[in-house]
Amino acid sequence: MAGNIDHHVGRRIRQARALRGLSMEKLAQALGISYQQLQKYEVGSNRVSCGRLWLIGRTLDLPIGFFFDGLEDEGTPESSGDEALVSRRTINAARQLEEIEDPALRDQLVAMIRTCARSNQAAS
């Protein structure tokens, strides 16, 4: 069970880092650790200490709870495997969407995406 949690936390670190647009090198440098150590955290092969997780959350401007979101009460991920991850394309699109300064335009684009997704679901 602990291994499942370590993998889940690692995936959430990778997801948060990508959403913030940080490379592994930049985050590792900000944390004062090696690129390889961060990589081990992200794949779940090394467990992240409480203090290090707090520092990661602070560096990424996220609450500690973010890294545990999606775990069931039993400590296992709600969904396993890559389906629990957000695709790189989705992360990049979300980041670019947030860069649009005009809130009305941003809302219109979100509405258009929602309409397209619903249309696609209806066709299936």
N, C-alpha and C positions, 0 to 999 in steps of 0.2 A: 504494500500500500504506500509506504513512504516513497518508493521509487516512482510511483505514479504521480505523486504530488511534486516531486523534484522535476519530473519531465514537464508537468503542467506549468509550474512556476517558470521554468526555463523558456517554454514557448511564449508565456506572457511577457517575459523580459524581451525576447526577440521581437515580438509584436509591438511593444511599446517603443523600443528603440527605432524600429522601422517607421512607426507613425510619427516620431519626432524627427525623422530624417537624419538620424545619426548613423555613421558607420560604426562597425565594431571597434575599429581602431580609436575613434574619437571617444566613444563611451568608455572603453577600457582606460584610456589616458585620463579621463575625468575622474575615474574611480581609483586610479593609482594601481591598476593591475595590468597584467599582460593581455594581449589580444587572445592568446591561447586559453587563458583562464576564463575570460568572458565567454569564449566559444564553448568551453566545458560546462559553464553555467547554463548557457542557452540550450544545449542538447540534453541537459539533465544528468550528465555523467558525474558532475561534481555538485554536491549540495551547497546551496547558498546560505551562509550564516545569517542570523537575524540582523546583525549590525550591517552586514554588506547589503542585505535586501533593503534595509532602511535607507542606506546611502544611494542605492540604485533608484529607489522611489523618489528620493529628494532630488537627485540629479535629473530625473525624467519628469519631475513635477507631478508625481502621482502618489496617491495614498497607498500604503502597504496592502490594503485590501484588494487593490486592483489585481495583484499577482495571484490571488486566490479565487477571484471571481470565476465562476463556472465549475467549481468543485461541488459535488454533492456532499451531504452530511457525512457520508462514510469515508470521505477523503479520496474519492476517485473522480476523474473527470466525467462531466456529463456526457460528453461524446469523446470517443478515442480516435487517435490517428490524425491525419492531415485535415479532415473535414472540420476540426475544431479551429484551425488556423485561418486567418484572413489572408487572402491571396495578395501577392506583391502588387498586382494590378489594382486591386481594391484600395490598398494602402496608398498607392501613388495617386489614384483618383481622388481619394478623400483629402489628401494633403493639398493637391492642386485646387480642389473645391474651396478649401479654407483660405487659400491665397486670394480668392476673389473678394475685393473690398466692398463691392456693392451688395448689401444684404438682399435687396429685392431680386437682383440677378441670380444670386446664389440660391434663393428660395425657388425661383422659376426653374433652375436647372435640376434641383432636387425633385420638384414636382414632375418634370419631364422624365427623369430616371424612374420614378415611382410608376408613372403611367406606362412606360416601356416594359417594366418588369411585370406589371399586372397583365398587360397585353400578351406577353410571352407566356405567362402562367395559364391564361385563358386558352391559348392556342394549343397547349400541351394536353 
